[in-house]
Amino acid sequence: SEQGCELEIRLDEQMMVLFCPPAPSEDPAAEQEVAGEPEPEQLLQIPDSVRIASVFAQRNERISQGQTSVWITTQGIMEPLMINLSDGTQEFGLIASPFIPEITILDQPVQPSTGEG
């Protein structure tokens, strides 16, 4: 999308959805036709055996229920994001760099640095 996309992480529903609104039209008549339609969305599949344990986003606050979202610009830059996944026996941490597509995968849960020490 020319406006960027929003990644919505729904912990209660154990799903991630990517919303990419269509680019604005220069034709006002076409704009009215699209106004009532939902934004294009893409469900990002997570295996049934894996659950989203927690997320750190928006001011590095830990979220383990409800939902949160991060914005991804058209240049591929996103807000800092950490996601902890669990398969019931092992936990994994994903750290998304602000510069997509760099993602670090660790074999342990992650959390933001407090800057101490």
C-alpha positions in Angstrom: 0.0 0.0 0.0 1.2 3.6 -0.7 0.1 4.5 2.9 1.9 1.7 4.7 0.3 -1.2 6.6 -0.7 -2.0 10.2 0.2 -5.3 11.8 -2.5 -6.2 14.4 -1.6 -8.9 16.9 -4.6 -10.4 18.7 -3.4 -12.4 21.6 -6.8 -13.6 22.8 -7.6 -14.9 19.4 -4.0 -16.1 18.8 -3.7 -14.4 15.3 -1.9 -11.7 13.5 -3.6 -9.7 10.8 -1.9 -7.3 8.3 -4.1 -4.4 7.1 -3.0 -2.5 4.1 -5.5 0.2 3.1 -5.8 0.9 -0.6 -4.0 4.0 -2.0 -6.3 7.1 -2.1 -7.9 7.7 -5.4 -7.7 11.0 -7.3 -11.2 10.4 -8.5 -13.8 11.5 -5.7 -16.5 9.2 -7.3 -14.2 6.2 -7.0 -13.4 7.2 -3.4 -17.1 7.1 -2.4 -17.5 3.6 -3.9 -14.7 2.2 -1.8 -15.7 4.0 1.4 -18.1 1.3 2.6 -15.7 -1.6 1.8 -13.5 -3.1 4.5 -9.7 -2.6 4.2 -7.8 -5.4 2.5 -6.4 -7.7 5.2 -4.2 -10.7 5.3 -4.3 -13.3 8.0 -0.7 -14.4 9.0 -0.9 -18.1 9.8 0.4 -19.4 13.1 0.5 -23.2 13.5 -2.1 -24.5 15.9 0.7 -25.9 18.1 2.3 -22.5 18.6 0.8 -19.7 20.7 1.7 -16.0 21.1 2.8 -15.8 24.8 3.5 -12.1 24.9 4.4 -9.0 22.8 6.4 -5.9 23.5 5.4 -3.0 21.4 4.4 0.7 21.8 6.6 2.0 24.6 8.0 -1.5 25.4 4.9 -2.5 27.4 4.4 -6.2 27.9 1.1 -7.4 26.4 -0.1 -10.9 27.2 -3.8 -10.5 26.4 -6.0 -8.2 24.3 -4.4 -6.8 21.2 -1.7 -4.4 20.0 -0.6 -3.1 16.6 2.5 -1.7 14.9 2.7 0.5 11.8 4.9 -0.4 8.9 5.8 2.5 6.6 5.9 2.2 2.8 9.7 2.4 3.2 9.7 -0.8 5.2 10.4 0.8 8.6 8.3 -0.4 11.6 8.0 0.4 15.2 10.2 -1.9 17.5 8.5 -5.2 18.1 9.3 -8.3 20.2 7.1 -11.4 20.1 7.4 -14.4 22.4 6.0 -17.7 21.0 5.6 -21.0 22.8 4.8 -24.5 21.7 4.1 -25.7 25.2 7.6 -27.1 25.8 9.9 -24.4 24.5 9.7 -20.6 24.1 11.1 -18.6 21.3 11.7 -14.8 20.9 11.3 -12.9 17.7 12.9 -9.4 17.6 11.8 -7.4 14.5 14.3 -4.7 13.6 12.8 -1.3 12.7 14.3 -2.0 9.2 12.4 -4.8 7.7 13.1 -7.6 6.8 15.7 -8.1 9.6 14.2 -10.4 12.3 16.3 -12.1 15.0 15.1 -15.5 16.3 16.2 -16.6 19.7 15.6 -19.9 21.5 14.5 -18.1 24.6 11.9 -15.4 25.6 12.8 -11.8 25.0 12.1 -8.5 26.7 13.2 -4.9 26.1 16.5 -3.8 27.7 15.9 -1.5 30.7 19.2 0.4 29.9 20.5 -0.5 33.4 23.8 -2.4 34.1 
